[in-house]
Amino acid sequence: MTEPGHINFYAVELLRLVASHRNFTAAAAQVGLSQSALTRQVQNLEQQIGTPLLERTTRSVSLTEAGAIFLRETAAIPNIMSGALRRLEEEYLETSKSISIGISNELSIAHIPGLFSNSPENIALQISENREAELVDKISENELDLAIVTATEQFPQTAETLLTIKDPFTLVIPANMEQPKSFSNKWVSAQNWLLPTLESTAASTLTQWFQKRGLEPNASMRLENFDLMLPFVALERGVALIPRRAFSAFARKHLVQKVTINRPPVRHLALIRPRFSRVPDHVLDFTKTLLFS
């Protein structure tokens, strides 16, 4: 096997194209190479590594197990290189500084002003919203500088947690509903519950909380984010456990009411970054302005 420093990264990207198209001809056409030239590049790469990376048949091409591992483990390289060039430009060529930040779609709008109220004006913030799993993938592949997601013990080794914040929930019911005398399973099972979608981290957090207390909520509606839940509670469509920050920002509080419950659910939010790239100074300075406390 060749030394890592001798790997032809252009050939790696050609291999990635072939795997994507499952065809040498289409991959060659995309990059403007002849099929024979592209084939030689991939063959030389296989010789460098010392094992077949592609399984070839007369009809299609697929990755071997080794090829799949190789492409998965090298997926972040192009973005690491792009990030390095961007940081050289920002720090030595005096181009404008920017920070790309991904925010989980499981946060509410109420989280945003508090997090970014002290951010510097001379740095361009590129903020996007996405599902948590996709944000973690983007961090792992160096496509984002930072991401704010639900904290978990299962972050990949390619992601590093910088800061965490407690995000407690509160029970919210319609304003004209009678306050429950006790938060019993009888009361819980009798309500129409507005809950997060099953694939969300928030759903997992709330499900575990209900199960530990032997409670069985009836999910009448599942919604992608908490900002959608509060208006439905106000419309008397059900009850919901909402992050306190979301409730505090809700403009029509007169249409809903909070219910005090013993030991309400709490999730933790995390600010994460790519582990295997140096964090620019302006990104580190920016993280200090976030109100993560």
N, C-alpha and C positions, 0 to 999 in steps of 0.2 A: 504494500500500500504506500502511496506517495505521501510526502510530508504535507500538512494542511496548507502551508504557505505556497505550495506549488500547484494548487488546484486552479484550473482555468474557470473563473467565475462566469465568463461569457458562455462557456459550454454548459455550465450548470443551468443557466437561464434557458438555453436551447433545449436541454433535457426537460425542463419544466413545461416548455411549449409543446414538445412532442407528447408528453404525458397528458396535457390538457386536451390536445386535439385527437389523441390516440392514433396519430397518423403523421408520418414524416413529411409527406407531400404538402399538407396544409400548413404545418409548422414552418417548413422551408419558404413557402409562399409568403407567409406573414412577415418574415424578416428579410426577404429578398435574397435568399441563398438558393443555390441548387440543392436538390435532394441529396446528391452525393456528398456535397461539402458539409451539409448538416450532419449526415450520417457519420462522416469521418470525425467530426467534433465529438459526437456522442460516444463513438467507439474509443476514441483517445481518452475520454473521461473515464470510461469503464476500465480501460487498461491502467490508468493512473490509480484508480481506487482499488482495483484488483478483484472485482466481482461484477457479474451482470446486473445492470440496473433496469433493463427493459426486457420484457418477454415479447418476442416477435412472432407473429403468425402471418399467413398470406393476406389476411383480411384486416387485421388491426394490431395495435401495439399497446401493451399495458405494462405497468410498473411491476417489477419483482418486489418481494418483501423488502429486500435491501434498498431498492430504489425508492420505495415509499418512505422508509425511515430516513434516507438521505435527503429527500426533498422536504420532508417535514422539519428536520432539524436545521436545514439551511434556509428556511423560508424567510427569516428575518434579515438575511444578509443584504439584500438590495436596499431595504429601508434603513439599515444601520449605515450603509455607505451614503445614502441620500441625507440622512441626519447629520453625518459627519461633515459633509460639504456645506449643508445649511449653516451649521454652527461655525465653520470657518468663515463663511461670508458674514455672519452676524457679528462675530467677535474680532475679526481682523480686517475685513473689508468695509466695515461700518454700514452694512445694509440694515434695514429696519428689523428689529427683533420681533419674533412671533412665538406664540405658544399654542399648540393644538391640544384641545381638551375634549374628552368624550364624557358625556353625562348619561347615566342610566335613565331609561324611560320609566323606571320604577320610582324615581324621585318625583316630588311634586314641584310645581312652579314656585312654591313658597320657599323651597330650599335655595333657589338660585340667588336672589338679592343678598341674602346673608353671606353666602359664600364669596361673592365677587364684589362686595360693596367697597372694599379698600384696594382693588386691583390698580396697578399703575397705568397712567394714561399713555405712556410712550411705548407700550407693548401691544401689538395686535393680537387679540384673542380670537382663535378660530374654534368655536364651540359647536359641537354636534351632539345629537341625541341618538342613542341606539340601545338595542337589547344588551343585557349585561354580558352574556357569553360572547357576543361579537366584540364588545369593548375590550374584554380580557384578551381575545385573540389579537386585536389591533395593537394592544400594548405589547404582547409577546412578540409581534412582528415589527415593532418599532414604527408603527404607522401613527401613533399618538405620543405626545410628550407626557400627558397625564390623563387619568380617567377617575371618575367618582362612581363607585359601585357599592353594592352591598358586600360587607366584609365576609369572608369565608376562610375556612382552614384549607381549602382546596385550590388556592391560586397556584398556577404553574410556577416552576422555578424561574421562569423568564420574567415574572412580574414581582415587583417589590412594593410593599406597603410603606408609605411615608407617614400617613396620619390616619387616625380613626376618630369617629364621632358617634356618640350614642344618639339613637333616634327613637324615642319612646312613642307608643301608640296611645290613643284614647278612643273610647267607645262613643260613637255619635248616633243619636236617634232623632226622628222627627220632633219638632217642637211641641206638637199636640199629643205625643205619646206619653203615657204614664210612665214615670220612672220605675224601673224594676225594684222590688223589695230586696231581691237577692239575685246574684248572677248565677243562677242554677241551670242545670242541664234542661229542666222543664221550660224555663224561660228562653234559653238559647235555641232549643230545638223548635220552639213555636214561632221564631222570627224568620222573616225573609232577609237573608244575609247578602250583602254586596261584598264580593271577595275578589282578590287579584286572580288573574289567569293562572291556570295550573302550572305552566312552565316557568313562572316567575319565581325569583328567590323570595320575594315577599310572601307568596302563597306557601312556600315551604316553611318559612318562619312562623306564620300564623297557624298552619296545620299542626306543627309540633307543639305550639302553645296550647291549642285546643285539646289535643290528644293527651297531654300531660295532666290535664284537669278533667279528663273524662267527658268532655263536652262535644256535642255533635251538631254543628251548625248546618242549616239547610241553605245551600248556595242557590239563590234565585237568579243571580246575575253575576257574571265574572267580567271584570273590566281591566284594561291594560294599565291604567294608572290611577292614582288616588284623587287627582284633580277631577276626574269624571264621577267619582263616587259621591262626593259631597252634594252636588246638585241633585242626584237621584235620591239621596236621603231627604233633602229639602222637599222633593216632590212626593215624599212618603212612599217610596218604592221599596224601602227596607232600612236596615241598620248596618253599620260598618265600623270596623276598627281602622282608624285613620292616623297617620303620623301627626303628632301635635303641631308640628310646623305647618302642615297643610291646613289644619283647622284654624290656626291663628290668622292665616291669610285669607280665609273665606269671607267674602264680602257680605253674605246674607246669613249671618249668624242667628238672626231672629227667627229663622225658619228651622233651625236645628238646635239640639242641646247635647251637652256632654253628660256622660254617666261615669261616676267614679267607680272603678273596680279595683279589687285588690291585686297587686302585682301584675299590672298590664304588660302586654308583650313589648319587647324592646329589640330592635335590630341595631346593627352597627354598620355605619357607612365607612368606606375606606377610600383614601386617595392613593392610587397606585401609579407606578411608572415602570418603564422597561428596566430590567435589572442589568442587562449587559451592555449598556451604553452610558457614557459619562453625562451627567445632568449639567447642562449649561448654568452658569451663575444666575442668569436672569430668571430661569425656571425655578431654581431653588429660592431666590428672593421672592418670587411670586407665591410660592407655597406658604411662605411666612405671613402673607397678607390674608390668606383664607381664614374665615372665622370657623375653624374646626374645633370648637370647644363647647 
